[in-house]
Every structure is written in structure tokens, then in C-alpha cells.
Amino acid sequence: MATVRRATHAGSWYTNNASRLEEELDGWLRAAGLTKSADVRGVIAPHAGYSYSGRSAAFAFGNIDPANISRVFLLGPSHHYYTPKCALTKAATYSTPIGDLPVDQEVIEELKATAKFEMMDMRVDEAEHSMEMHLPYLAKVFKGYEVKVVPILVGALSSESEAMYGRLLAKYIDDPRNFFSVSSDFCHWGSRFSYTYYDKKHGQIHKSIEALDRMGMEIIETGDPDSFKQYLQEYENTICGRHPISVFLHMLKNSSTKIKIGFLHYEQSSQCKTFRDSSVSYASAAAKLDN
């Protein structure tokens, strides 16, 4: 019995009306105005409700040239389930309102055989939104193309584990048919997130948040996982996809293909001016062949 991971956040985090969803995605992709490039081998994109981050995410997914890609690795953080490891899906298909994406069972088995992964319970899989929010965009961009997904839930990893998974997955970067979709929002600021870092030299709070996020983005662009780790330790910026990003940085470091990350868009859900305010930041990047 082939199991389907349902689109559990459709109808709440984004519309479950297929034609409306297509329309929204089309609109955002057009507005981003990006040229598709075969050199783009991965993206970092947000995963909030589409009314918050759908526009921003288009600046990642709009870069994808689907022509020669046959497999998309999804790396998303775990929001509700604690594991010190990475976990693989048990589903055969990931469903979206605009088309289903088959899971690459062969690669799942290959990864399972390393004994480094746990298997995700279907309840855990369906409760998690970090990868699901990338799926409608992928279904849209790859419409009419044969593509499979390899969803990997990235747990609360130690630095050693981030490096280990990065080494283990690095070989997949060297196959140009593989693509990587890394899921992360940036700073979650405000007392409801227990994070109110403020450096007043930047002026208003939202400017301080932006400066903090941009520092992190610039460090990610250097491709150095150790500098990123140091930055997180120093500022404790609440980047929820820090573990997937770190694993991806270790993958790039260990692969023989030279790939450079570049951020293309940044925005905040609202502009914080007082300590009663709160916001979440969204940043979109493309990981491109460094020719």
C-alpha cells in the first residue's frame, strides 16, 4: 500500500483551491522577474504561510530551470518533534493541491542503509510544515517534468552531526540532476519568541534585526559552516533552519563541485519599532555553480 503524505497545511497556511494557488504562484514568480538558470543547483527559501512568505519564496524558486533536474532533496527543520538525527519519510508520495510529487524510494533506501537516519512517523511528517511549504512551488516549477523528491527532516543536530551528514550527502551534489531545497525562515524577533536582541546603533529595532540577519546571510554566502556556527553562538539569532543550512554548507564544502550561495531577497513580516512588536524575517537565496 503506497502511502501518501497529505497536504495537511493546505486550506490554512495556503489555499487548497488549485486554480487560485496556481494563480498566486504564477503572480509571485512573474513579479520576482528572474531568469531560469541551469547553473542554479539549490535554493534557501522560507516556509511561513504564503500570505507572509509566498512572495519572498518566489525569489528562490523562480531561478530553477527544471529541464535537467530529476531529483529534489528537501532539507527542512523539525518544529514539533525532537530528534538529534535526520529523519527520512515513509511516504511514497507527497501530495499538493496542484499535483503530487513521488518520493525517490531508491535514494531513501540508500540513505537508510547508512544507519545514520531514523524513519519519520507519518504523524510527525504530516505535522511538519517546513518542507510542505516548498512543495507547491516545486510542483509548479516542475509541472510537465519527471521529478522525484527526497525529503529529509533535519533534527536538532550537534556540530559534529551537521558535519557528518554534510559529508554523507555531499556526493549527491556532484550529480547535476540533483537539486537542493533548503527550508528556513530567518530572525524570529519579539518576546513571544523569547528573542529581543537589539543593537541601537542601527536605529529602529527592525533595522537592527535586518543588520543581524544580513550579517548571517553574508556569512552563509562565504560557504563556511564554522563561521556560521560561530555567528549563531555569538548572536543566538533565531534562524529556524540553521541546522539544514549548516548541513548544506558542509555538503558544499565536501563536494567537488564549486557552488556559491547568493541571497536575492530579504523582507520582514512587519517592522518592529517597540519591544511589544514581533516579526519574522524571510530571505531567499540561490546556490549556483561557481564557474
GUSETI-136034 format. One record per residue: residue number from 1; x, y, z of N, C-alpha, C in turn. Coordinates in pm, whole numbers, plus 50000, padded with zeros to 5 digits. Layout:
[NUM,[X,Y,Z],[X,Y,Z],[X,Y,Z]]
...
This chain:
[1,[50086,49880,50000],[50000,50000,50000],[50090,50125,50000]]
[2,[50086,50197,49890],[50169,50318,49879],[50108,50429,49965]]
[3,[50191,50485,50053],[50138,50587,50143],[50158,50727,50087]]
[4,[50057,50808,50104],[50060,50946,50057],[50067,51040,50177]]
[5,[50164,51129,50175],[50166,51234,50277],[50072,51343,50227]]
[6,[49966,51364,50302],[49865,51461,50259],[49918,51604,50274]]
[7,[49857,51696,50198],[49893,51839,50209],[49816,51895,50328]]
[8,[49867,51865,50448],[49793,51895,50572],[49779,52044,50602]]
[9,[49863,52127,50540],[49855,52271,50568],[49780,52350,50460]]
[10,[49735,52276,50356],[49653,52339,50252],[49518,52374,50313]]
[11,[49469,52493,50281],[49341,52535,50340],[49362,52620,50464]]
[12,[49486,52626,50515],[49516,52713,50629],[49640,52798,50600]]
[13,[49753,52733,50576],[49877,52807,50551],[49884,52858,50407]]
[14,[49810,52795,50320],[49799,52839,50180],[49668,52783,50128]]
[15,[49620,52835,50017],[49488,52793,49968],[49489,52649,49915]]
[16,[49379,52579,49938],[49367,52442,49884],[49290,52443,49752]]
[17,[49261,52565,49702],[49195,52579,49573],[49304,52579,49466]]
[18,[49307,52472,49385],[49418,52452,49290],[49437,52569,49194]]
[19,[49327,52618,49135],[49345,52724,49035],[49389,52854,49103]]
[20,[49338,52881,49223],[49381,53001,49294],[49529,52992,49333]]
[21,[49568,52873,49376],[49708,52851,49416],[49801,52872,49296]]
[22,[49765,52814,49182],[49845,52831,49059],[49858,52980,49025]]
[23,[49746,53050,49037],[49741,53192,49007],[49835,53272,49097]]
[24,[49827,53242,49227],[49913,53311,49325],[50060,53286,49294]]
[25,[50096,53159,49275],[50236,53124,49249],[50284,53189,49120]]
[26,[50199,53184,49017],[50231,53249,48889],[50261,53397,48909]]
[27,[50174,53462,48984],[50187,53605,49009],[50316,53639,49079]]
[28,[50348,53562,49183],[50471,53587,49259],[50596,53560,49174]]
[29,[50591,53452,49096],[50706,53418,49012],[50727,53525,48905]]
[30,[50617,53574,48847],[50628,53681,48748],[50685,53807,48811]]
[31,[50634,53842,48930],[50678,53964,48998],[50826,53958,49034]]
[32,[50876,53837,49067],[51019,53823,49101],[51105,53849,48977]]
[33,[51050,53820,48862],[51114,53853,48734],[51252,53793,48714]]
[34,[51270,53669,48759],[51402,53607,48748],[51414,53525,48620]]
[35,[51538,53511,48573],[51565,53426,48458],[51606,53289,48509]]
[36,[51543,53185,48458],[51579,53048,48499],[51722,53018,48456]]
[37,[51795,52949,48543],[51934,52919,48509],[51969,52775,48543]]
[38,[52029,52706,48447],[52071,52567,48468],[52187,52562,48568]]
[39,[52249,52677,48595],[52360,52682,48693],[52311,52678,48837]]
[40,[52182,52703,48856],[52129,52703,48993],[52103,52559,49037]]
[41,[52172,52520,49143],[52168,52381,49189],[52096,52363,49323]]
[42,[52058,52476,49382],[51988,52468,49509],[51932,52603,49548]]
[43,[51841,52602,49645],[51785,52727,49697],[51774,52720,49849]]
[44,[51773,52838,49910],[51731,52851,50050],[51606,52936,50042]]
[45,[51496,52888,50098],[51369,52960,50087],[51290,52948,50217]]
[46,[51205,53050,50243],[51127,53048,50368],[51014,52946,50365]]
[47,[50949,52928,50482],[50842,52828,50490],[50724,52875,50574]]
[48,[50700,53006,50580],[50583,53055,50654],[50459,53043,50566]]
[49,[50344,53077,50622],[50221,53081,50543],[50244,53169,50421]]
[50,[50182,53134,50309],[50208,53206,50185],[50169,53354,50191]]
[51,[50074,53391,50275],[50038,53532,50284],[50155,53612,50344]]
[52,[50242,53542,50418],[50361,53607,50476],[50483,53595,50385]]
[53,[50512,53472,50341],[50641,53450,50274],[50632,53399,50131]]
[54,[50512,53387,50077],[50497,53336,49940],[50570,53422,49838]]
[55,[50560,53553,49856],[50623,53648,49765],[50775,53635,49769]]
[56,[50826,53626,49891],[50971,53614,49910],[51025,53484,49851]]
[57,[50950,53374,49871],[50995,53242,49825],[51012,53237,49674]]
[58,[50935,53319,49601],[50944,53321,49454],[51084,53360,49408]]
[59,[51156,53438,49491],[51291,53480,49455],[51391,53364,49465]]
[60,[51350,53255,49528],[51432,53133,49528],[51385,53043,49414]]
[61,[51257,53006,49415],[51207,52905,49321],[51203,52954,49176]]
[62,[51200,53085,49156],[51198,53140,49021],[51328,53121,48944]]
[63,[51434,53081,49014],[51564,53058,48950],[51576,52921,48886]]
[64,[51484,52831,48920],[51503,52690,48883],[51471,52664,48736]]
[65,[51567,52605,48667],[51545,52555,48532],[51518,52405,48545]]
[66,[51395,52361,48526],[51360,52221,48555],[51413,52118,48454]]
[67,[51465,52167,48340],[51493,52079,48227],[51579,51957,48259]]
[68,[51688,51975,48334],[51779,51861,48355],[51780,51807,48497]]
[69,[51682,51849,48577],[51679,51804,48718],[51579,51689,48730]]
[70,[51623,51580,48793],[51528,51469,48809],[51500,51437,48956]]
[71,[51570,51508,49046],[51553,51475,49188],[51574,51600,49273]]
[72,[51483,51622,49368],[51498,51736,49459],[51509,51686,49602]]
[73,[51622,51717,49664],[51641,51688,49806],[51581,51803,49885]]
[74,[51493,51770,49979],[51432,51873,50064],[51494,51862,50202]]
[75,[51548,51972,50253],[51602,51970,50389],[51524,52072,50472]]
[76,[51449,52023,50567],[51367,52113,50649],[51388,52089,50797]]
[77,[51380,52195,50877],[51395,52179,51022],[51271,52115,51084]]
[78,[51290,52057,51201],[51179,51995,51273],[51126,52095,51377]]
[79,[50997,52128,51367],[50939,52227,51459],[50870,52163,51580]]
[80,[50821,52040,51565],[50738,51983,51671],[50795,51856,51733]]
[81,[50891,51798,51663],[50938,51666,51704],[51087,51674,51731]]
[82,[51128,51626,51850],[51270,51634,51883],[51344,51509,51837]]
[83,[51450,51528,51762],[51543,51420,51731],[51682,51480,51713]]
[84,[51786,51412,51763],[51922,51461,51742],[51979,51415,51608]]
[85,[51892,51353,51526],[51936,51297,51397],[51859,51361,51282]]
[86,[51883,51310,51162],[51799,51343,51047],[51703,51225,51028]]
[87,[51584,51256,50978],[51483,51151,50961],[51431,51151,50817]]
[88,[51400,51029,50770],[51351,51012,50633],[51202,50981,50634]]
[89,[51137,51014,50523],[50993,50990,50513],[50962,50842,50485]]
[90,[50844,50799,50530],[50796,50665,50497],[50696,50673,50382]]
[91,[50663,50797,50342],[50562,50815,50237],[50619,50781,50100]]
[92,[50531,50742,50008],[50571,50714,49870],[50546,50836,49782]]
[93,[50454,50920,49828],[50415,51038,49751],[50390,51155,49845]]
[94,[50431,51274,49802],[50395,51397,49874],[50290,51469,49791]]
[95,[50176,51493,49850],[50063,51549,49777],[50061,51702,49787]]
[96,[50020,51770,49679],[49993,51914,49682],[49863,51938,49604]]
[97,[49796,52049,49628],[49672,52075,49555],[49692,52086,49404]]
[98,[49817,52111,49359],[49838,52128,49214],[49922,52015,49153]]
[99,[49923,51901,49219],[49995,51785,49163],[50079,51718,49269]]
[100,[50096,51588,49254],[50171,51510,49353],[50316,51491,49311]]
[101,[50401,51478,49412],[50544,51457,49388],[50584,51322,49443]]
[102,[50630,51229,49356],[50670,51098,49405],[50801,51105,49484]]
[103,[50813,51024,49587],[50936,51017,49666],[51032,50919,49598]]
[104,[51159,50955,49594],[51260,50868,49533],[51298,50756,49631]]
[105,[51230,50642,49618],[51249,50531,49713],[51391,50475,49710]]
[106,[51450,50478,49593],[51585,50424,49577],[51686,50500,49666]]
[107,[51678,50634,49659],[51769,50716,49741],[51735,50703,49889]]
[108,[51606,50696,49922],[51565,50677,50062],[51628,50548,50116]]
[109,[51622,50440,50037],[51681,50311,50079],[51833,50322,50095]]
[110,[51893,50394,50002],[52039,50415,50005],[52080,50488,50134]]
[111,[52003,50590,50168],[52033,50668,50290],[52004,50586,50415]]
[112,[51895,50511,50409],[51856,50424,50521],[51968,50324,50553]]
[113,[52030,50274,50447],[52136,50173,50461],[52260,50226,50534]]
[114,[52274,50357,50543],[52390,50413,50616],[52373,50400,50767]]
[115,[52249,50370,50810],[52214,50356,50953],[52232,50487,51030]]
[116,[52238,50598,50960],[52255,50728,51027],[52122,50804,51040]]
[117,[52019,50751,50976],[51890,50821,50974],[51786,50744,51052]]
[118,[51688,50815,51106],[51572,50746,51161],[51457,50762,51061]]
[119,[51353,50682,51076],[51238,50693,50988],[51130,50776,51059]]
[120,[51073,50867,50984],[50974,50958,51040],[50838,50892,51047]]
[121,[50776,50903,51160],[50639,50859,51173],[50551,50947,51083]]
[122,[50448,50889,51024],[50361,50965,50934],[50298,51086,51005]]
[123,[50268,51070,51133],[50208,51182,51210],[50306,51298,51218]]
[124,[50434,51266,51242],[50539,51367,51250],[50554,51435,51114]]
[125,[50556,51352,51009],[50572,51401,50872],[50460,51500,50837]]
[126,[50336,51463,50867],[50223,51548,50829],[50206,51671,50918]]
[127,[50261,51665,51039],[50251,51781,51129],[50353,51890,51091]]
[128,[50460,51849,51026],[50570,51942,50993],[50539,52024,50867]]
[129,[50555,52156,50878],[50526,52242,50762],[50650,52285,50685]]
[130,[50770,52264,50741],[50889,52327,50682],[50918,52279,50539]]
[131,[50891,52152,50511],[50912,52102,50374],[50785,52118,50290]]
[132,[50670,52101,50354],[50543,52113,50280],[50530,52248,50211]]
[133,[50577,52354,50276],[50560,52489,50219],[50644,52510,50092]]
[134,[50742,52421,50069],[50820,52427,49944],[50752,52347,49831]]
[135,[50664,52256,49868],[50611,52161,49769],[50525,52224,49658]]
[136,[50431,52315,49690],[50352,52373,49580],[50440,52446,49479]]
[137,[50543,52516,49528],[50635,52584,49435],[50708,52483,49348]]
[138,[50752,52372,49409],[50823,52269,49331],[50728,52204,49231]]
[139,[50606,52175,49275],[50506,52115,49185],[50480,52208,49066]]
[140,[50479,52338,49094],[50453,52439,48990],[50571,52447,48892]]
[141,[50691,52462,48946],[50810,52480,48863],[50839,52355,48779]]
[142,[50810,52237,48835],[50841,52111,48765],[50719,52053,48692]]
[143,[50616,52133,48674],[50496,52084,48603],[50534,52039,48462]]
[144,[50498,51916,48428],[50530,51864,48296],[50667,51797,48290]]
[145,[50740,51797,48401],[50871,51731,48407],[50865,51615,48506]]
[146,[50946,51513,48480],[50953,51399,48573],[51049,51436,48684]]
[147,[51001,51446,48806],[51092,51476,48917],[51048,51400,49040]]
[148,[51146,51357,49119],[51116,51288,49246],[51174,51370,49360]]
[149,[51119,51351,49479],[51170,51425,49596],[51231,51331,49699]]
[150,[51330,51385,49770],[51394,51313,49881],[51382,51401,50005]]
[151,[51271,51387,50081],[51252,51473,50197],[51335,51425,50317]]
[152,[51411,51518,50375],[51494,51486,50492],[51462,51586,50603]]
[153,[51403,51535,50711],[51377,51620,50828],[51505,51631,50908]]
[154,[51551,51754,50928],[51679,51776,50996],[51651,51812,51142]]
[155,[51696,51725,51232],[51669,51745,51374],[51764,51845,51440]]
[156,[51764,51843,51572],[51850,51934,51650],[51990,51875,51654]]
[157,[52065,51898,51549],[52195,51832,51533],[52307,51904,51608]]
[158,[52403,51825,51655],[52526,51882,51710],[52612,51925,51591]]
[159,[52714,52005,51618],[52806,52047,51511],[52868,51926,51442]]
[160,[52901,51824,51522],[52963,51703,51467],[52866,51633,51372]]
[161,[52739,51626,51412],[52639,51560,51328],[52613,51638,51201]]
[162,[52610,51771,51210],[52593,51854,51089],[52704,51822,50989]]
[163,[52827,51814,51039],[52942,51786,50953],[52932,51644,50895]]
[164,[52890,51548,50979],[52879,51408,50935],[52774,51394,50824]]
[165,[52655,51454,50843],[52551,51447,50739],[52594,51521,50613]]
[166,[52667,51631,50632],[52718,51706,50517],[52812,51623,50433]]
[167,[52900,51547,50500],[52995,51459,50427],[52919,51347,50355]]
[168,[52821,51292,50426],[52745,51179,50373],[52661,51218,50250]]
[169,[52609,51342,50250],[52521,51385,50140],[52596,51457,50028]]
[170,[52723,51490,50051],[52800,51571,49955],[52804,51511,49815]]
[171,[52812,51378,49808],[52825,51314,49676],[52705,51342,49586]]
[172,[52589,51370,49648],[52469,51395,49567],[52477,51530,49496]]
[173,[52559,51620,49547],[52576,51750,49481],[52651,51733,49350]]
[174,[52740,51635,49346],[52821,51615,49226],[52743,51558,49108]]
[175,[52619,51514,49133],[52532,51471,49023],[52444,51589,48983]]
[176,[52465,51645,48863],[52393,51766,48823],[52241,51748,48809]]
[177,[52194,51624,48813],[52049,51602,48806],[51981,51626,48941]]
[178,[52065,51641,49046],[52010,51662,49180],[51998,51810,49212]]
[179,[51892,51844,49284],[51867,51983,49325],[51839,51982,49475]]
[180,[51867,52095,49541],[51852,52101,49687],[51766,52219,49729]]
[181,[51662,52188,49805],[51569,52291,49851],[51580,52296,50003]]
[182,[51643,52403,50053],[51672,52414,50197],[51572,52512,50259]]
[183,[51504,52466,50362],[51392,52541,50419],[51432,52614,50548]]
[184,[51417,52748,50547],[51448,52825,50667],[51383,52962,50664]]
[185,[51327,53003,50777],[51295,53144,50797],[51415,53203,50871]]
[186,[51422,53336,50874],[51534,53399,50946],[51485,53450,51082]]
[187,[51533,53562,51128],[51510,53602,51268],[51362,53602,51309]]
[188,[51332,53533,51418],[51201,53539,51483],[51221,53632,51602]]
[189,[51172,53755,51592],[51203,53856,51692],[51079,53894,51774]]
[190,[51100,53908,51904],[50992,53953,51991],[50982,53866,52114]]
[191,[50911,53916,52213],[50904,53841,52339],[50834,53706,52320]]
[192,[50744,53698,52221],[50677,53568,52201],[50773,53462,52148]]
[193,[50887,53506,52095],[50991,53412,52051],[51106,53407,52151]]
[194,[51090,53478,52263],[51197,53489,52365],[51328,53536,52304]]
[195,[51318,53628,52208],[51440,53681,52147],[51419,53829,52115]]
[196,[51493,53914,52187],[51476,54058,52166],[51611,54129,52155]]
[197,[51704,54066,52086],[51835,54128,52063],[51816,54263,51992]]
[198,[51883,54365,52043],[51871,54498,51981],[52003,54573,51994]]
[199,[52056,54615,51880],[52178,54696,51878],[52136,54836,51832]]
[200,[52131,54929,51928],[52070,55059,51896],[52149,55145,51799]]
[201,[52272,55105,51770],[52349,55184,51673],[52285,55179,51532]]
[202,[52197,55082,51510],[52130,55072,51379],[52002,55154,51372]]
[203,[51966,55218,51483],[51842,55298,51482],[51725,55213,51529]]
[204,[51618,55210,51448],[51498,55138,51490],[51522,54987,51500]]
[205,[51437,54923,51579],[51453,54780,51605],[51459,54699,51474]]
[206,[51368,54730,51381],[51366,54649,51257],[51495,54665,51177]]
[207,[51561,54779,51191],[51691,54800,51123],[51800,54715,51189]]
[208,[51792,54704,51321],[51887,54620,51396],[51868,54473,51357]]
[209,[51741,54431,51344],[51711,54292,51303],[51767,54266,51164]]
[210,[51745,54362,51074],[51794,54345,50936],[51946,54335,50932]]
[211,[52013,54419,51010],[52160,54417,51013],[52210,54281,51063]]
[212,[52141,54228,51165],[52176,54097,51222],[52156,53986,51120]]
[213,[52040,53988,51053],[52011,53887,50950],[52111,53896,50835]]
[214,[52138,54018,50790],[52228,54035,50676],[52370,53989,50709]]
[215,[52409,54005,50834],[52540,53954,50876],[52541,53802,50860]]
[216,[52433,53737,50904],[52421,53592,50889],[52419,53549,50743]]
[217,[52345,53624,50661],[52334,53593,50518],[52471,53603,50450]]
[218,[52546,53706,50487],[52680,53724,50428],[52773,53609,50467]]
[219,[52759,53563,50591],[52842,53451,50636],[52803,53323,50562]]
[220,[52672,53302,50542],[52626,53185,50465],[52683,53192,50323]]
[221,[52688,53312,50267],[52741,53329,50131],[52889,53295,50120]]
[222,[52963,53303,50231],[53105,53264,50226],[53118,53112,50215]]
[223,[53009,53039,50251],[53010,52893,50241],[53082,52825,50356]]
[224,[53115,52902,50460],[53193,52844,50571],[53104,52806,50688]]
[225,[53082,52674,50709],[52992,52631,50816],[53042,52670,50955]]
[226,[53175,52677,50972],[53229,52710,51105],[53203,52856,51142]]
[227,[53215,52946,51045],[53184,53087,51070],[53035,53104,51102]]
[228,[52951,53027,51032],[52807,53035,51056],[52776,52988,51198]]
[229,[52841,52880,51238],[52823,52826,51373],[52863,52931,51478]]
[230,[52976,52996,51453],[53028,53098,51544],[52930,53215,51557]]
[231,[52877,53257,51444],[52779,53366,51439],[52655,53330,51522]]
[232,[52607,53206,51506],[52489,53162,51580],[52516,53157,51730]]
[233,[52638,53115,51765],[52673,53109,51908],[52682,53249,51967]]
[234,[52735,53342,51889],[52755,53477,51940],[52624,53556,51952]]
[235,[52538,53547,51849],[52418,53631,51848],[52289,53557,51878]]
[236,[52298,53422,51878],[52180,53337,51903],[52061,53374,51813]]
[237,[52090,53423,51691],[51982,53458,51601],[51890,53337,51578]]
[238,[51760,53362,51590],[51659,53256,51585],[51626,53215,51442]]
[239,[51729,53169,51369],[51710,53120,51232],[51664,52975,51243]]
[240,[51537,52949,51213],[51484,52816,51246],[51540,52705,51159]]
[241,[51593,52741,51040],[51653,52637,50957],[51804,52634,50968]]
[242,[51856,52673,51084],[52003,52679,51098],[52068,52542,51078]]
[243,[52002,52435,51126],[52062,52301,51107],[52061,52257,50960]]
[244,[51947,52271,50888],[51951,52239,50744],[52053,52324,50668]]
[245,[52060,52454,50701],[52158,52541,50633],[52300,52492,50662]]
[246,[52327,52458,50787],[52461,52410,50824],[52497,52281,50752]]
[247,[52401,52188,50745],[52425,52062,50673],[52456,52093,50526]]
[248,[52380,52183,50467],[52401,52221,50327],[52540,52283,50308]]
[249,[52582,52369,50400],[52715,52430,50391],[52825,52323,50399]]
[250,[52806,52224,50485],[52903,52113,50495],[52902,52028,50366]]
[251,[52784,52013,50306],[52776,51939,50179],[52857,52011,50072]]
[252,[52838,52142,50062],[52910,52220,49960],[53060,52214,49982]]
[253,[53098,52219,50110],[53240,52216,50146],[53304,52082,50107]]
[254,[53224,51975,50113],[53278,51840,50088],[53255,51787,49948]]
[255,[53189,51866,49864],[53164,51816,49728],[53273,51869,49636]]
[256,[53292,51803,49522],[53398,51851,49432],[53344,51954,49333]]
[257,[53211,51980,49339],[53151,52083,49253],[53156,52216,49327]]
[258,[53206,52319,49262],[53214,52451,49327],[53081,52523,49312]]
[259,[53017,52547,49426],[52886,52613,49426],[52887,52729,49524]]
[260,[52831,52841,49481],[52829,52960,49565],[52685,53003,49592]]
[261,[52658,53033,49719],[52525,53079,49759],[52518,53231,49748]]
[262,[52408,53280,49692],[52388,53425,49686],[52244,53458,49723]]
[263,[52226,53549,49819],[52090,53590,49858],[52036,53692,49760]]
[264,[51907,53679,49728],[51844,53763,49626],[51732,53849,49682]]
[265,[51684,53815,49800],[51568,53888,49852],[51563,53876,50005]]
[266,[51517,53984,50067],[51501,53984,50213],[51381,54070,50249]]
[267,[51299,54022,50340],[51190,54106,50392],[51151,54059,50532]]
[268,[51072,54142,50600],[51024,54110,50735],[50872,54111,50736]]
[269,[50814,54026,50821],[50667,54017,50825],[50605,54148,50875]]
[270,[50678,54221,50958],[50635,54354,51000],[50757,54428,51053]]
[271,[50748,54560,51061],[50862,54639,51105],[50850,54670,51253]]
[272,[50935,54608,51332],[50930,54627,51477],[50985,54764,51516]]
[273,[50906,54834,51596],[50950,54966,51645],[50959,54970,51797]]
[274,[50881,54883,51863],[50886,54878,52010],[50904,54733,52054]]
[275,[50932,54715,52182],[50954,54581,52234],[50824,54501,52249]]
[276,[50711,54566,52220],[50583,54492,52219],[50560,54426,52084]]
[277,[50635,54471,51982],[50617,54419,51846],[50687,54284,51828]]
[278,[50652,54218,51718],[50725,54095,51683],[50727,54082,51531]]
[279,[50825,54008,51481],[50833,53986,51336],[50912,53860,51307]]
[280,[50894,53811,51184],[50975,53700,51133],[51036,53750,51002]]
[281,[51163,53717,50981],[51231,53759,50858],[51233,53644,50757]]
[282,[51227,53681,50629],[51230,53583,50521],[51340,53621,50423]]
[283,[51425,53524,50390],[51534,53551,50296],[51539,53438,50193]]
[284,[51563,53473,50067],[51569,53372,49961],[51704,53379,49892]]
[285,[51761,53261,49869],[51894,53253,49807],[51897,53146,49700]]
[286,[51990,53161,49607],[52017,53058,49506],[52159,53009,49523]]
[287,[52177,52878,49513],[52312,52818,49518],[52348,52782,49374]]
[288,[52451,52850,49324],[52483,52848,49182],[52621,52791,49155]]
[289,[52638,52725,49042],[52770,52679,49000],[52861,52801,48992]]
[290,[52979,52786,49054],[53076,52897,49057],[53174,52876,48944]]
[291,[53133,52913,48824],[53216,52884,48706],[53336,52978,48694]]
